[in-house]
Amino acid sequence: MFKEELKGLKELKRVLEREKQVKIRNYPFNLENLFYEVIRSLKEEGKLSNDFPSIWELGLASVADAHSEVGSDLFKKWLEFKQKFEQNDEYIVDKELIDKVILPLINEKIDFYADLIKSRKEKISRLKEHAVQTFFTSRGTYYLTIDNGNPIILTPEGKTHFVPPGPEERPVYIGVPKKNKELAEKLAREGKAIKITNKELYKIAFPDPQEFFKKFYGMSERAYNWFQKKLKALGFKDYKTGWGEAVSEGVQKVGEVKDPFGGTAKIYKLPDGEYATTFGTKTNIDDYIIFTFFYNHRPTAETLSETLDLIELRNEIKIGILPEEFECWECGIKTHFTEIPHSSIRELREFISERYCNKC
């Protein structure tokens, strides 16, 4: 990372240090355009390769932009040379302009990339040193490490890949050159790559159970088990959201019930004997979302409503909108939300948002 940019900048610097002048084709109306014209002329003269990186790839556009303010010393020097261009029919970038404006900007970018590469090397070394697991594959050694509290896969090339929490059984492939599930499965079967579930990877990264639950589920084990117990009592299995129903064509529709938004939910009986129900709601003037809930028995309107309330409460706790624990505003006692007496999930949510224990 940044090595190719640094290599290109150093090549450009070497060429310009040898040049007494560079004749450019068009009037350079700003610093960015000056770099563009100089590189194009050097390419046409065969002094740079045809596939030499552009000023944007090298980062010279950004450094030129940074010196486009009137207060910049380099910008003041550039204005002096710009006036000369305006007085001539042909545009010559002389040695003085190269030395006083162009090379200082190139050196600035070289130093910037050199610092980034050095910092990157130090970070990679630190990540390897604190790796929690090493994976050996046919492509080299991979490291599972922690960066800013997040699980990271460090590749043999020094690239880092964040592993997001997600479906428990979602496979993570280590040692696969590109995103190709068929190839990944083949390499894993041959022992050339590692196949591991998302959940297993997080358990390795966070061996402490409470930390694991916080990182993977976004809540404590106590809260997670409470939600699982409530949802299981409703017969709830899983859910999906999107712009369409997550039910295969030809599945038998067995009825309808009122959905939580006041519309109609369709109920389907699946081939495995379980049930799916679909319903939607508008999320914007011209947008909507379709929910598909899966159950192990036929759901009622009350079941759908309570399921949705539980999922929304779980999500709000997971992303930190609502707290798991708080000090009751009335009595000051520290309370976990699972301890609050309530007649419905909606009432429970109100108590949590109000920081009220409902016991004092």
N, C-alpha and C positions, 0 to 999 in steps of 0.2 A: 504494500500500500504506500503510495506516494513515491516509490522508487523510480517508476517510469517518468513521472513528472520532473523529479530531481535530475535524472539522466538527461532529459530533453533540455532543461534550463542550462545545465552545464555545457552541453554541446553548443547551444545558441551563444552562450557567453564566450566560449573559445573562438567561435567563428567571428563574432563582432570585435573581439580584442585584436584580431588580425586585420580587420578591414579598416581602410582609411576613410572610406565613404560607401554609402549604399544609395543607389539611384532608385527611387520608388516611382510607381506609375501614377498614383493619384494624390491629390492634396490631402494631408492628414488633418482632419478637422478636430481631433481630440487625441489624447494619449493612447486610448485603446486602439483607435484607428491607425495611429503611428506604428504600434507593434504589429498590427495586422499587415500593413503595407510592407514593413521591413522583412517580416518572415516570408511573405509571398515573393518578394524580389529575390531573397536568398535562395528560395526553392527553385525559382525560374533560372537562376544562374548555376544551379547544381551544387550549391554550397551547403544545402540542407537536403535531406532525403525527401522524396515526394510524399511519404507517409509521416513526415514530421508532425508532431502534435500541433493542434491549433492553439491560439492564445487563450481560449476558454479552457481547453484541456490542461494547459500548463498553469492556469490560475493567473495569467498576466492581465486578464481583463479586470479581475477584482483588485489587483494591486494598482492598476492604472486608475480605476475608479476611485480608489482610496486617496489618490493624489490629485483629484480633479477639483479640489476646493481651492478657492483663491488664496487662502492663507498658507497653503503648503509651499515650502521653499522650492521643491522640485517643480511645482506647478508654475511658479514665477519664472524659473529658468526656461521652462517649456514655452511660455508666452513669448519670451525673447526670440527663440528660434522660430516660433510659429509666424511671427511678423516677417521674418526673412522669406519663408515659403510664400507668403502672400505677395511679395514683391518680385518673384521670379516665375518664369514660364515653366521651368523644369524643377523637379523636387529632389534635392540632394540632401541626404542625411549625412552630415559631415562628422569627422572624428570628434569634434567638440560636443556635438549633440549626443553622440554615442556614449562618450565618457561621462558627461555631466548629467544626463537624464536617463538614457536607456539602460546602461549597465548598473547604475545604482538601484533601479527598480528590479532588475533581474536578480541582483545580489540580495535584495530584500526578500524576494520570493524563495531564493535558494536557502537562505537562513531559516525562513519559516518552515519549509519542508524538512530541512535537516533536523530542526527542533522537534517536529512532529514524529519523524522516524525514530529519533532517540527516545522520545517519550513513549512511543509505541513499543519499542524493544524493552524498555524498563517495565512497562505494564505487562507484556507477555511473560517476561521472566517472573514477575510477581504472581501472575495467575498460575503459572506452572508450579511455582513453589507452594502455593496454597491449594493445589488440586486435591479434590476429595476422592477421585477415582481416575484411573488410567485405563484407556481402551486401546488394545493393539489390533490393528487391521492391516490388510494388504496394502493400503495406501499410506500407512505410517501410524504414528502414535497420536491419539486424541486424548484430551484432558477434559474431565468434568470439573469445573471450578466455580467459584462464587465471585461475582462482580457487583458491587453495590447492592448486595443482598439478593441478587438474582442468579439462577443457575445458568451457566454459560458453557457451551462446548467450544473448546479451543482446538482448531485444526492444525495439522502439521505445517501448513503454510503461515500460521499465525493469525488466521481469521477467527473471529468470534461469532458465535450464533446463540442468541438468547432462546431458551426453551420455555415457551409460555405454558402456564397451567391450562389444562383443558380436559377433554374427555379422558376418563381413567385408562381406558384400553387403547387410546390412540398410539400407534407405533412411532417410535423415534428411531431413525436409521443413522448409524454412525459408521463412517468410512465409505459412504456412497458419493461418487463424484458429482452427481447432479440429481435433481428431483425427478426420479423415475421409479415409481413403485414396483414395477415388474422387475427392473434391474436390481433394485434394493432387496427384494425378496430372494432373488437368485443368489446374490452375493452373500446374504445372511445364511441361506441354506448351505452354501459352500464353505462357510466359516471365514469368508474374506471381509465381512462387515458385521456389525453388531446390530441386532434388533432388540429393542427394549421398550416397554410401555412408558407412557408419560408419567404415570403414577410411580412406577418402580424407579425412574430416574430421580424424581423428586424425593423419594424416600432415601436414596443414596446421598443426595445433596444435603438433605436436612434430616439427619438421624433422630433428632429429638422430636418426639411425637407432636408436641404442641407447636413447635416451629413448622413442622411439616404441614399440619392442618392449616395454620395461618397462611403459609405460602401457597399451598395447592388449592385449598377450598376458600381461602379468604376469611376464615373465622376459626374459632377454637373448636376443639374436638367436642366439647360440651354442646356448643351451638349447632354444629354439624349433625350430631346424633339426634338432637331435638327435632330439627327439620326433617331428617330421614324418618324418624318415628311417626311424625305427623302425616307426612306424605304417604308413607306405607299404609297407614290406617285408612287412607282414602283409596287405596288400590292403585295409586299413581306409580308409573314406571319411568317415564321420561317425557320430554317435550321437544318440539322443534318450532322455529319461527322462520318466516320468509314471506315471499310474495305469492306462494302457492301452497296448496295442501300437500302435506308429506304423506300421502296415502296413494298406494298404487292403483292404477286403473283396474276396474273390474272387481274391486273389493265391495262386498255387500253393504249397502246402507240399510241400517235397521231402525232408524228413527231420528227424531229431532228433539232438542230441549232448548230452553231459553239460555242464552249465553250471558256472561257477566256484564256485557255492555248493553244489554237490552235487545240484542238481535237474536238470531237463530243459530244454534250449533248443530252440525250434522254428526250423527253417530254411526260408526262403521264397525262391523265385526270382522276381525282379521283372520286369516287362515289358521293361525296358531291358537285361536280361541280367545285371544285378548281383544281389547276394544281401542278404537281411536276416535277422537272427536275433534272437529275443526270449526273454528270461528275466527272472525276478523274484526278489526277496528281501524278507523282512520287515524293516522299519526300526523297528517298535515293536510293542506287543502287538496293536494293531488297525490297523496301517498297513503299507504295503508300497510298493515301487517297481518299475516295469517298465523294463528296459533294452531298447532296440532298436539294434543295431549294424548298420551297412551296410558291405558289402565288394564288391570287384570280382571276387571268386572265392568259391567255396564254403568257408566256414570250418570248422575242426576244433575240437574241445574245447580243444586246446592254444592255438589261435589266439585263442579267446574269453578264456581265462585270461590270456594275455600282454597282450592288448588292454586288459582291465580293469585289470591291474596298472600299465600305462603311463599310462592315463588318471588313475588315482588318484594316482600319483606326480607327474604333471604338475600336477594340481589342488593337491596339497600344497605343491609348490614355488611355484605361482602365488599362493597366498594366504599364503605365508610360514611355513607349518608346518615345512617343511624348507628348508635353505639351498641355494643353487646352489653357493656356495663356502664353504670352511671351512678352518681350520687343524687338521691331523690331531692327534688327542690324543696319539699315540705319538711321531711324528717332528717335529711342528710345521710341516711343509711345507704351504703353501697349496694346496688342491686343488679343482678344479672337478669336479662330480659326473660329468661326461661322461668324465673321465680314469680313473675307478675301474674296475679289472678286476673282472668279475663273471660268474657263471654263469647268473644269472636276474635278472629285474627285482626280485623280492622280496628277493633277496640284496643287490642294489644299494641298495634302500631301507633295509635294515638298516645297511649301511655308512654311508649318509648320516646316518641318525638317530643313529648312534654317533660320528659325526665321525671316521671311520677311512678312510684312503686306500687300504688294502689293497696297498700297494707297499713298505712298510718292514718 
